[in-house]
Amino acid sequence: MRAIRQETLGTPEVLKEQELPVPKPGPGQIRVRAHAAGVNPTDWKHRESGLFLGEPPFVLGWDVSGVVDEVGFGTTLFQRGDEVFGMVPYPFGAGTHAEYVVGPTRAFAFKPSEVDHVTAGAVPLAALTAWQALVDTAGVGDGDRVLVHAAAGGVGHLAVQLAKARGAHVIGTASEPKHEFVRSLGADEVIDYRATDVGEAAQGVDVVLDTVGGAEQIETSVRALRPGGTVVSLLPLEAPDAVARAEAQGSRVVNMLVEHDHQGMRSIAALVARGALRPAIAETFPLAQAARAHEVGERGRTTGKLVLTIG
Protein backbone atom coordinates (compact mmCIF):
# COMPACT_ATOMS: atom_id res chain seq x y z
CA MET A 1 0.00 0.00 0.00
CA ARG A 2 0.97 3.63 -0.41
CA ALA A 3 1.69 5.51 2.81
CA ILE A 4 3.31 8.78 3.86
CA ARG A 5 6.22 7.81 6.08
CA GLN A 6 9.11 9.71 7.61
CA GLU A 7 12.49 8.32 8.57
CA THR A 8 13.74 11.42 10.40
CA LEU A 9 12.29 14.41 12.24
CA GLY A 10 12.21 17.74 10.46
CA THR A 11 10.47 20.01 7.98
CA PRO A 12 7.68 18.81 5.63
CA GLU A 13 10.28 17.52 3.16
CA VAL A 14 10.90 14.50 5.43
CA LEU A 15 7.45 13.17 4.49
CA LYS A 16 7.87 10.60 1.70
CA GLU A 17 5.41 8.39 -0.13
CA GLN A 18 6.49 4.77 0.34
CA GLU A 19 5.19 1.28 -0.36
CA LEU A 20 4.48 -0.57 2.90
CA PRO A 21 2.87 -3.94 3.68
CA VAL A 22 -0.91 -3.87 4.04
CA PRO A 23 -1.66 -4.32 7.77
CA LYS A 24 -3.78 -7.20 9.08
CA PRO A 25 -6.51 -6.56 11.65
CA GLY A 26 -6.12 -8.38 14.93
CA PRO A 27 -8.81 -9.45 17.42
CA GLY A 28 -11.33 -6.67 17.99
CA GLN A 29 -9.97 -4.64 15.06
CA ILE A 30 -11.11 -3.68 11.59
CA ARG A 31 -9.15 -2.72 8.49
CA VAL A 32 -10.42 0.31 6.60
CA ARG A 33 -9.63 1.11 3.00
CA ALA A 34 -9.12 4.84 3.45
CA HIS A 35 -10.85 7.36 1.22
CA ALA A 36 -9.90 10.51 3.15
CA ALA A 37 -7.91 11.51 6.23
CA GLY A 38 -7.77 14.78 8.12
CA VAL A 39 -4.55 16.71 8.70
CA ASN A 40 -4.28 18.33 12.12
CA PRO A 41 -1.76 20.54 13.96
CA THR A 42 -0.68 17.52 16.00
CA ASP A 43 0.57 15.97 12.74
CA TRP A 44 3.16 18.63 12.03
CA LYS A 45 4.11 18.85 15.70
CA HIS A 46 4.88 15.12 15.69
CA ARG A 47 6.63 15.38 12.33
CA GLU A 48 8.98 18.05 13.66
CA SER A 49 9.60 16.95 17.25
CA GLY A 50 8.37 13.37 17.63
CA LEU A 51 6.23 14.61 20.56
CA PHE A 52 4.56 11.50 22.03
CA LEU A 53 5.73 9.11 19.32
CA GLY A 54 9.46 9.62 19.82
CA GLU A 55 11.89 8.90 17.01
CA PRO A 56 10.76 7.83 13.52
CA PRO A 57 10.13 5.89 11.39
CA PHE A 58 6.37 6.34 11.57
CA VAL A 59 3.28 7.14 9.54
CA LEU A 60 1.28 10.07 10.86
CA GLY A 61 -2.45 10.71 10.88
CA TRP A 62 -5.31 9.87 13.25
CA ASP A 63 -8.48 10.79 11.30
CA VAL A 64 -9.88 8.48 8.64
CA SER A 65 -13.03 7.84 6.64
CA GLY A 66 -13.38 4.82 4.40
CA VAL A 67 -14.82 1.36 3.87
CA VAL A 68 -14.27 -1.72 6.03
CA ASP A 69 -12.52 -4.35 3.93
CA GLU A 70 -11.55 -6.90 6.61
CA VAL A 71 -12.55 -7.59 10.20
CA GLY A 72 -10.55 -9.25 12.94
CA PHE A 73 -11.58 -12.10 15.20
CA GLY A 74 -14.49 -11.30 17.51
CA THR A 75 -15.61 -8.17 15.69
CA THR A 76 -19.39 -7.72 15.71
CA LEU A 77 -20.05 -4.00 15.23
CA PHE A 78 -18.98 -3.79 11.57
CA GLN A 79 -18.68 -6.01 8.54
CA ARG A 80 -17.00 -5.77 5.16
CA GLY A 81 -18.44 -3.02 3.02
CA ASP A 82 -19.55 -0.76 5.88
CA GLU A 83 -18.68 2.91 5.50
CA VAL A 84 -17.07 4.15 8.71
CA PHE A 85 -15.17 7.10 10.11
CA GLY A 86 -13.19 7.54 13.27
CA MET A 87 -9.99 8.43 15.09
CA VAL A 88 -7.46 5.69 15.81
CA PRO A 89 -6.13 5.76 19.40
CA TYR A 90 -4.29 8.98 20.11
CA PRO A 91 -1.35 9.29 20.26
CA PHE A 92 0.11 5.82 19.73
CA GLY A 93 -2.29 4.57 17.07
CA ALA A 94 -1.02 6.95 14.39
CA GLY A 95 -1.00 5.78 10.79
CA THR A 96 -4.05 6.98 8.85
CA HIS A 97 -2.10 8.75 6.10
CA ALA A 98 -2.07 5.51 4.15
CA GLU A 99 -4.29 3.49 1.84
CA TYR A 100 -5.22 0.99 4.56
CA VAL A 101 -5.74 1.67 8.26
CA VAL A 102 -6.14 -0.80 11.13
CA GLY A 103 -7.71 0.20 14.43
CA PRO A 104 -9.91 -1.05 17.25
CA THR A 105 -13.55 -1.44 16.28
CA ARG A 106 -14.69 1.00 18.94
CA ALA A 107 -12.59 3.80 17.55
CA PHE A 108 -15.10 4.03 14.68
CA ALA A 109 -18.74 4.79 13.94
CA PHE A 110 -20.85 4.43 10.83
CA LYS A 111 -20.25 7.31 8.44
CA PRO A 112 -23.42 9.39 8.06
CA SER A 113 -24.83 8.86 4.58
CA GLU A 114 -25.56 12.59 4.38
CA VAL A 115 -21.87 13.46 3.88
CA ASP A 116 -19.05 12.23 1.66
CA HIS A 117 -15.76 10.74 2.81
CA VAL A 118 -13.85 14.02 2.51
CA THR A 119 -16.27 15.73 4.87
CA ALA A 120 -16.30 12.76 7.24
CA GLY A 121 -12.51 12.48 7.19
CA ALA A 122 -12.20 16.04 8.46
CA VAL A 123 -14.34 15.40 11.53
CA PRO A 124 -13.06 12.82 14.05
CA LEU A 125 -10.04 14.20 15.91
CA ALA A 126 -11.20 17.82 15.99
CA ALA A 127 -14.82 17.00 16.81
CA LEU A 128 -13.91 14.44 19.48
CA THR A 129 -11.59 17.02 21.03
CA ALA A 130 -14.42 19.55 21.15
CA TRP A 131 -16.92 16.96 22.42
CA GLN A 132 -14.67 15.65 25.19
CA ALA A 133 -13.71 19.18 26.26
CA LEU A 134 -17.16 20.77 26.21
CA VAL A 135 -19.46 17.84 26.99
CA ASP A 136 -17.50 15.22 28.91
CA THR A 137 -15.21 17.58 30.84
CA ALA A 138 -17.17 20.84 31.19
CA GLY A 139 -20.73 19.53 30.89
CA VAL A 140 -21.90 22.36 28.63
CA GLY A 141 -25.66 22.63 28.50
CA ASP A 142 -28.60 24.91 27.81
CA GLY A 143 -27.95 28.56 28.63
CA ASP A 144 -24.24 28.23 29.45
CA ARG A 145 -21.94 30.98 28.25
CA VAL A 146 -19.04 29.40 26.36
CA LEU A 147 -15.90 31.18 25.12
CA VAL A 148 -14.06 29.45 22.27
CA HIS A 149 -10.58 30.75 21.46
CA ALA A 150 -9.53 30.54 17.78
CA ALA A 151 -13.12 29.89 16.78
CA ALA A 152 -12.28 29.69 13.05
CA GLY A 153 -9.68 26.95 13.53
CA GLY A 154 -9.99 23.19 13.13
CA VAL A 155 -11.20 22.41 16.65
CA GLY A 156 -12.65 25.85 17.28
CA HIS A 157 -15.13 25.97 14.41
CA LEU A 158 -16.54 22.57 15.35
CA ALA A 159 -16.64 23.55 19.04
CA VAL A 160 -18.79 26.59 18.21
CA GLN A 161 -21.33 24.39 16.40
CA LEU A 162 -21.29 21.74 19.10
CA ALA A 163 -21.83 24.26 21.90
CA LYS A 164 -24.73 25.81 19.97
CA ALA A 165 -26.26 22.37 19.48
CA ARG A 166 -26.11 21.98 23.28
CA GLY A 167 -28.05 25.23 23.74
CA ALA A 168 -25.14 27.43 24.83
CA HIS A 169 -24.52 31.13 24.22
CA VAL A 170 -21.25 31.08 22.29
CA ILE A 171 -18.56 33.74 22.15
CA GLY A 172 -15.77 33.13 19.64
CA THR A 173 -12.45 34.86 19.15
CA ALA A 174 -11.03 35.41 15.68
CA SER A 175 -9.25 38.01 13.60
CA GLU A 176 -11.65 40.52 12.04
CA PRO A 177 -11.60 39.01 8.50
CA LYS A 178 -12.92 35.72 9.93
CA HIS A 179 -15.82 37.21 11.90
CA GLU A 180 -18.45 36.56 9.24
CA PHE A 181 -17.38 32.90 9.03
CA VAL A 182 -17.57 32.45 12.82
CA ARG A 183 -21.02 34.05 12.91
CA SER A 184 -22.13 31.70 10.14
CA LEU A 185 -21.31 28.80 12.48
CA GLY A 186 -23.84 30.14 14.97
CA ALA A 187 -21.64 32.19 17.32
CA ASP A 188 -23.66 34.78 19.25
CA GLU A 189 -20.69 37.10 19.71
CA VAL A 190 -17.32 37.38 17.98
CA ILE A 191 -14.36 39.20 19.50
CA ASP A 192 -11.35 40.46 17.56
CA TYR A 193 -8.55 39.25 19.82
CA ARG A 194 -6.09 41.56 18.07
CA ALA A 195 -8.03 44.73 18.90
CA THR A 196 -9.93 43.85 22.09
CA ASP A 197 -9.09 42.67 25.59
CA VAL A 198 -10.88 39.31 25.44
CA GLY A 199 -10.75 38.76 29.19
CA GLU A 200 -12.56 42.06 29.70
CA ALA A 201 -15.02 41.71 26.82
CA ALA A 202 -16.14 38.16 27.65
CA GLN A 203 -16.91 38.45 31.34
CA GLY A 204 -18.74 35.84 33.39
CA VAL A 205 -18.44 32.85 31.06
CA ASP A 206 -19.14 29.37 32.35
CA VAL A 207 -16.70 27.49 30.11
CA VAL A 208 -13.59 28.46 28.15
CA LEU A 209 -12.06 26.23 25.47
CA ASP A 210 -8.43 27.21 24.96
CA THR A 211 -7.07 25.79 21.71
CA VAL A 212 -4.13 28.21 21.58
CA GLY A 213 -2.13 27.76 24.79
CA GLY A 214 0.49 29.91 26.45
CA ALA A 215 0.59 31.92 29.67
CA GLU A 216 -1.16 34.97 28.21
CA GLN A 217 -4.04 32.85 26.94
CA ILE A 218 -4.54 31.19 30.33
CA GLU A 219 -4.52 34.60 32.04
CA THR A 220 -7.14 35.86 29.59
CA SER A 221 -9.28 32.75 30.03
CA VAL A 222 -9.26 32.96 33.82
CA ARG A 223 -10.21 36.66 33.76
CA ALA A 224 -13.20 35.86 31.56
CA LEU A 225 -14.35 32.96 33.77
CA ARG A 226 -17.11 33.21 36.37
CA PRO A 227 -16.43 31.73 39.82
CA GLY A 228 -17.03 28.01 39.61
CA GLY A 229 -16.47 27.88 35.86
CA THR A 230 -14.15 25.65 33.83
CA VAL A 231 -11.21 26.32 31.52
CA VAL A 232 -10.24 23.38 29.31
CA SER A 233 -6.87 23.83 27.63
CA LEU A 234 -5.60 21.58 24.87
CA LEU A 235 -1.99 22.53 25.56
CA PRO A 236 0.25 22.35 28.66
CA LEU A 237 -0.86 24.75 31.37
CA GLU A 238 1.24 27.81 32.00
CA ALA A 239 0.58 30.88 34.22
CA PRO A 240 0.47 29.03 37.57
CA ASP A 241 -0.61 32.21 39.40
CA ALA A 242 -3.70 32.52 37.21
CA VAL A 243 -4.52 28.84 37.73
CA ALA A 244 -4.20 29.30 41.50
CA ARG A 245 -6.54 32.33 41.40
CA ALA A 246 -9.09 30.32 39.46
CA GLU A 247 -8.93 27.42 41.88
CA ALA A 248 -9.29 29.81 44.85
CA GLN A 249 -12.67 30.90 43.47
CA GLY A 250 -13.85 27.36 42.95
CA SER A 251 -13.05 27.16 39.24
CA ARG A 252 -11.27 24.41 37.31
CA VAL A 253 -8.39 24.84 34.89
CA VAL A 254 -7.52 21.54 33.27
CA ASN A 255 -5.50 20.02 30.44
CA MET A 256 -7.19 17.59 28.11
CA LEU A 257 -5.82 15.06 25.63
CA VAL A 258 -8.27 13.57 23.17
CA GLU A 259 -9.06 9.83 23.34
CA HIS A 260 -10.63 7.47 20.83
CA ASP A 261 -14.26 7.13 21.77
CA HIS A 262 -16.97 5.00 20.13
CA GLN A 263 -19.87 6.62 21.99
CA GLY A 264 -18.50 10.08 21.30
CA MET A 265 -18.19 9.25 17.60
CA ARG A 266 -21.79 8.03 17.53
CA SER A 267 -22.97 11.27 19.12
CA ILE A 268 -20.93 13.27 16.62
CA ALA A 269 -22.27 11.20 13.73
CA ALA A 270 -25.82 12.00 14.84
CA LEU A 271 -25.06 15.73 14.82
CA VAL A 272 -23.47 15.45 11.37
CA ALA A 273 -26.44 13.49 10.07
CA ARG A 274 -28.94 16.19 11.08
CA GLY A 275 -26.77 19.02 9.80
CA ALA A 276 -25.90 20.47 13.20
CA LEU A 277 -22.18 19.84 12.74
CA ARG A 278 -20.30 20.42 9.50
CA PRO A 279 -16.56 20.84 9.02
CA ALA A 280 -15.40 23.66 6.80
CA ILE A 281 -12.97 22.15 4.30
CA ALA A 282 -10.26 24.73 3.68
CA GLU A 283 -8.36 22.65 1.12
CA THR A 284 -7.84 19.07 -0.02
CA PHE A 285 -4.64 17.39 -1.21
CA PRO A 286 -3.95 13.99 -2.76
CA LEU A 287 -2.05 11.64 -0.45
CA ALA A 288 1.20 12.19 -2.34
CA GLN A 289 1.04 15.91 -1.47
CA ALA A 290 0.95 15.43 2.31
CA ALA A 291 4.06 17.58 2.68
CA ARG A 292 2.25 20.43 0.93
CA ALA A 293 -0.68 20.06 3.33
CA HIS A 294 1.73 20.39 6.26
CA GLU A 295 3.24 23.53 4.74
CA VAL A 296 -0.18 25.14 4.36
CA GLY A 297 -1.30 24.13 7.85
CA GLU A 298 1.83 25.37 9.58
CA ARG A 299 1.20 28.91 8.36
CA GLY A 300 -1.54 29.12 10.97
CA ARG A 301 -3.99 30.90 8.69
CA THR A 302 -6.30 28.04 7.80
CA THR A 303 -10.04 28.46 8.28
CA GLY A 304 -11.47 25.02 9.00
CA LYS A 305 -9.79 21.74 8.08
CA LEU A 306 -7.25 20.29 5.65
CA VAL A 307 -7.92 16.84 4.21
CA LEU A 308 -5.91 14.24 2.28
CA THR A 309 -7.82 12.36 -0.41
CA ILE A 310 -6.71 8.74 -0.64
CA GLY A 311 -9.28 6.52 -2.33
C-alpha positions as CSV (number, residue, x, y, z in Angstrom):
1,M,0.0,0.0,0.0
2,R,1.0,3.6,-0.4
3,A,1.7,5.5,2.8
4,I,3.3,8.8,3.9
5,R,6.2,7.8,6.1
6,Q,9.1,9.7,7.6
7,E,12.5,8.3,8.6
8,T,13.7,11.4,10.4
9,L,12.3,14.4,12.2
10,G,12.2,17.7,10.5
11,T,10.5,20.0,8.0
12,P,7.7,18.8,5.6
13,E,10.3,17.5,3.2
14,V,10.9,14.5,5.4
15,L,7.4,13.2,4.5
16,K,7.9,10.6,1.7
17,E,5.4,8.4,-0.1
18,Q,6.5,4.8,0.3
19,E,5.2,1.3,-0.4
20,L,4.5,-0.6,2.9
21,P,2.9,-3.9,3.7
22,V,-0.9,-3.9,4.0
23,P,-1.7,-4.3,7.8
24,K,-3.8,-7.2,9.1
25,P,-6.5,-6.6,11.6
26,G,-6.1,-8.4,14.9
27,P,-8.8,-9.4,17.4
28,G,-11.3,-6.7,18.0
29,Q,-10.0,-4.6,15.1
30,I,-11.1,-3.7,11.6
31,R,-9.2,-2.7,8.5
32,V,-10.4,0.3,6.6
33,R,-9.6,1.1,3.0
34,A,-9.1,4.8,3.4
35,H,-10.8,7.4,1.2
36,A,-9.9,10.5,3.2
37,A,-7.9,11.5,6.2
38,G,-7.8,14.8,8.1
39,V,-4.6,16.7,8.7
40,N,-4.3,18.3,12.1
41,P,-1.8,20.5,14.0
42,T,-0.7,17.5,16.0
43,D,0.6,16.0,12.7
44,W,3.2,18.6,12.0
45,K,4.1,18.8,15.7
46,H,4.9,15.1,15.7
47,R,6.6,15.4,12.3
48,E,9.0,18.1,13.7
49,S,9.6,16.9,17.3
50,G,8.4,13.4,17.6
51,L,6.2,14.6,20.6
52,F,4.6,11.5,22.0
53,L,5.7,9.1,19.3
54,G,9.5,9.6,19.8
55,E,11.9,8.9,17.0
56,P,10.8,7.8,13.5
57,P,10.1,5.9,11.4
58,F,6.4,6.3,11.6
59,V,3.3,7.1,9.5
60,L,1.3,10.1,10.9
61,G,-2.5,10.7,10.9
62,W,-5.3,9.9,13.3
63,D,-8.5,10.8,11.3
64,V,-9.9,8.5,8.6
65,S,-13.0,7.8,6.6
66,G,-13.4,4.8,4.4
67,V,-14.8,1.4,3.9
68,V,-14.3,-1.7,6.0
69,D,-12.5,-4.4,3.9
70,E,-11.5,-6.9,6.6
71,V,-12.6,-7.6,10.2
72,G,-10.5,-9.2,12.9
73,F,-11.6,-12.1,15.2
74,G,-14.5,-11.3,17.5
75,T,-15.6,-8.2,15.7
76,T,-19.4,-7.7,15.7
77,L,-20.1,-4.0,15.2
78,F,-19.0,-3.8,11.6
79,Q,-18.7,-6.0,8.5
80,R,-17.0,-5.8,5.2
81,G,-18.4,-3.0,3.0
82,D,-19.5,-0.8,5.9
83,E,-18.7,2.9,5.5
84,V,-17.1,4.1,8.7
85,F,-15.2,7.1,10.1
86,G,-13.2,7.5,13.3
87,M,-10.0,8.4,15.1
88,V,-7.5,5.7,15.8
89,P,-6.1,5.8,19.4
90,Y,-4.3,9.0,20.1
91,P,-1.3,9.3,20.3
92,F,0.1,5.8,19.7
93,G,-2.3,4.6,17.1
94,A,-1.0,7.0,14.4
95,G,-1.0,5.8,10.8
96,T,-4.1,7.0,8.9
97,H,-2.1,8.8,6.1
98,A,-2.1,5.5,4.1
99,E,-4.3,3.5,1.8
100,Y,-5.2,1.0,4.6
101,V,-5.7,1.7,8.3
102,V,-6.1,-0.8,11.1
103,G,-7.7,0.2,14.4
104,P,-9.9,-1.0,17.3
105,T,-13.5,-1.4,16.3
106,R,-14.7,1.0,18.9
107,A,-12.6,3.8,17.5
108,F,-15.1,4.0,14.7
109,A,-18.7,4.8,13.9
110,F,-20.8,4.4,10.8
111,K,-20.2,7.3,8.4
112,P,-23.4,9.4,8.1
113,S,-24.8,8.9,4.6
114,E,-25.6,12.6,4.4
115,V,-21.9,13.5,3.9
116,D,-19.1,12.2,1.7
117,H,-15.8,10.7,2.8
118,V,-13.8,14.0,2.5
119,T,-16.3,15.7,4.9
120,A,-16.3,12.8,7.2
121,G,-12.5,12.5,7.2
122,A,-12.2,16.0,8.5
123,V,-14.3,15.4,11.5
124,P,-13.1,12.8,14.1
125,L,-10.0,14.2,15.9
126,A,-11.2,17.8,16.0
127,A,-14.8,17.0,16.8
128,L,-13.9,14.4,19.5
129,T,-11.6,17.0,21.0
130,A,-14.4,19.6,21.2
131,W,-16.9,17.0,22.4
132,Q,-14.7,15.7,25.2
133,A,-13.7,19.2,26.3
134,L,-17.2,20.8,26.2
135,V,-19.5,17.8,27.0
136,D,-17.5,15.2,28.9
137,T,-15.2,17.6,30.8
138,A,-17.2,20.8,31.2
139,G,-20.7,19.5,30.9
140,V,-21.9,22.4,28.6
141,G,-25.7,22.6,28.5
142,D,-28.6,24.9,27.8
143,G,-27.9,28.6,28.6
144,D,-24.2,28.2,29.5
145,R,-21.9,31.0,28.2
146,V,-19.0,29.4,26.4
147,L,-15.9,31.2,25.1
148,V,-14.1,29.5,22.3
149,H,-10.6,30.7,21.5
150,A,-9.5,30.5,17.8
151,A,-13.1,29.9,16.8
152,A,-12.3,29.7,13.1
153,G,-9.7,27.0,13.5
154,G,-10.0,23.2,13.1
155,V,-11.2,22.4,16.7
156,G,-12.7,25.9,17.3
157,H,-15.1,26.0,14.4
158,L,-16.5,22.6,15.4
159,A,-16.6,23.6,19.0
160,V,-18.8,26.6,18.2
161,Q,-21.3,24.4,16.4
162,L,-21.3,21.7,19.1
163,A,-21.8,24.3,21.9
164,K,-24.7,25.8,20.0
165,A,-26.3,22.4,19.5
166,R,-26.1,22.0,23.3
167,G,-28.0,25.2,23.7
168,A,-25.1,27.4,24.8
169,H,-24.5,31.1,24.2
170,V,-21.2,31.1,22.3
171,I,-18.6,33.7,22.2
172,G,-15.8,33.1,19.6
173,T,-12.4,34.9,19.2
174,A,-11.0,35.4,15.7
175,S,-9.3,38.0,13.6
176,E,-11.7,40.5,12.0
177,P,-11.6,39.0,8.5
178,K,-12.9,35.7,9.9
179,H,-15.8,37.2,11.9
180,E,-18.5,36.6,9.2
181,F,-17.4,32.9,9.0
182,V,-17.6,32.5,12.8
183,R,-21.0,34.1,12.9
184,S,-22.1,31.7,10.1
185,L,-21.3,28.8,12.5
186,G,-23.8,30.1,15.0
187,A,-21.6,32.2,17.3
188,D,-23.7,34.8,19.3
189,E,-20.7,37.1,19.7
190,V,-17.3,37.4,18.0
191,I,-14.4,39.2,19.5
192,D,-11.3,40.5,17.6
193,Y,-8.6,39.2,19.8
194,R,-6.1,41.6,18.1
195,A,-8.0,44.7,18.9
196,T,-9.9,43.9,22.1
197,D,-9.1,42.7,25.6
198,V,-10.9,39.3,25.4
199,G,-10.8,38.8,29.2
200,E,-12.6,42.1,29.7
201,A,-15.0,41.7,26.8
202,A,-16.1,38.2,27.7
203,Q,-16.9,38.4,31.3
204,G,-18.7,35.8,33.4
205,V,-18.4,32.9,31.1
206,D,-19.1,29.4,32.3
207,V,-16.7,27.5,30.1
208,V,-13.6,28.5,28.1
209,L,-12.1,26.2,25.5
210,D,-8.4,27.2,25.0
211,T,-7.1,25.8,21.7
212,V,-4.1,28.2,21.6
213,G,-2.1,27.8,24.8
214,G,0.5,29.9,26.4
215,A,0.6,31.9,29.7
216,E,-1.2,35.0,28.2
217,Q,-4.0,32.8,26.9
218,I,-4.5,31.2,30.3
219,E,-4.5,34.6,32.0
220,T,-7.1,35.9,29.6
221,S,-9.3,32.8,30.0
222,V,-9.3,33.0,33.8
223,R,-10.2,36.7,33.8
224,A,-13.2,35.9,31.6
225,L,-14.4,33.0,33.8
226,R,-17.1,33.2,36.4
227,P,-16.4,31.7,39.8
228,G,-17.0,28.0,39.6
229,G,-16.5,27.9,35.9
230,T,-14.2,25.6,33.8
231,V,-11.2,26.3,31.5
232,V,-10.2,23.4,29.3
233,S,-6.9,23.8,27.6
234,L,-5.6,21.6,24.9
235,L,-2.0,22.5,25.6
236,P,0.2,22.3,28.7
237,L,-0.9,24.7,31.4
238,E,1.2,27.8,32.0
239,A,0.6,30.9,34.2
240,P,0.5,29.0,37.6
241,D,-0.6,32.2,39.4
242,A,-3.7,32.5,37.2
243,V,-4.5,28.8,37.7
244,A,-4.2,29.3,41.5
245,R,-6.5,32.3,41.4
246,A,-9.1,30.3,39.5
247,E,-8.9,27.4,41.9
248,A,-9.3,29.8,44.8
249,Q,-12.7,30.9,43.5
250,G,-13.8,27.4,43.0
251,S,-13.0,27.2,39.2
252,R,-11.3,24.4,37.3
253,V,-8.4,24.8,34.9
254,V,-7.5,21.5,33.3
255,N,-5.5,20.0,30.4
256,M,-7.2,17.6,28.1
257,L,-5.8,15.1,25.6
258,V,-8.3,13.6,23.2
259,E,-9.1,9.8,23.3
260,H,-10.6,7.5,20.8
261,D,-14.3,7.1,21.8
262,H,-17.0,5.0,20.1
263,Q,-19.9,6.6,22.0
264,G,-18.5,10.1,21.3
265,M,-18.2,9.2,17.6
266,R,-21.8,8.0,17.5
267,S,-23.0,11.3,19.1
268,I,-20.9,13.3,16.6
269,A,-22.3,11.2,13.7
270,A,-25.8,12.0,14.8
271,L,-25.1,15.7,14.8
272,V,-23.5,15.4,11.4
273,A,-26.4,13.5,10.1
274,R,-28.9,16.2,11.1
275,G,-26.8,19.0,9.8
276,A,-25.9,20.5,13.2
277,L,-22.2,19.8,12.7
278,R,-20.3,20.4,9.5
279,P,-16.6,20.8,9.0
280,A,-15.4,23.7,6.8
281,I,-13.0,22.2,4.3
282,A,-10.3,24.7,3.7
283,E,-8.4,22.6,1.1
284,T,-7.8,19.1,0.0
285,F,-4.6,17.4,-1.2
286,P,-3.9,14.0,-2.8
287,L,-2.1,11.6,-0.4
288,A,1.2,12.2,-2.3
289,Q,1.0,15.9,-1.5
290,A,1.0,15.4,2.3
291,A,4.1,17.6,2.7
292,R,2.3,20.4,0.9
293,A,-0.7,20.1,3.3
294,H,1.7,20.4,6.3
295,E,3.2,23.5,4.7
296,V,-0.2,25.1,4.4
297,G,-1.3,24.1,7.9
298,E,1.8,25.4,9.6
299,R,1.2,28.9,8.4
300,G,-1.5,29.1,11.0
301,R,-4.0,30.9,8.7
302,T,-6.3,28.0,7.8
303,T,-10.0,28.5,8.3
304,G,-11.5,25.0,9.0
305,K,-9.8,21.7,8.1
306,L,-7.3,20.3,5.6
307,V,-7.9,16.8,4.2
308,L,-5.9,14.2,2.3
309,T,-7.8,12.4,-0.4
310,I,-6.7,8.7,-0.6
311,G,-9.3,6.5,-2.3
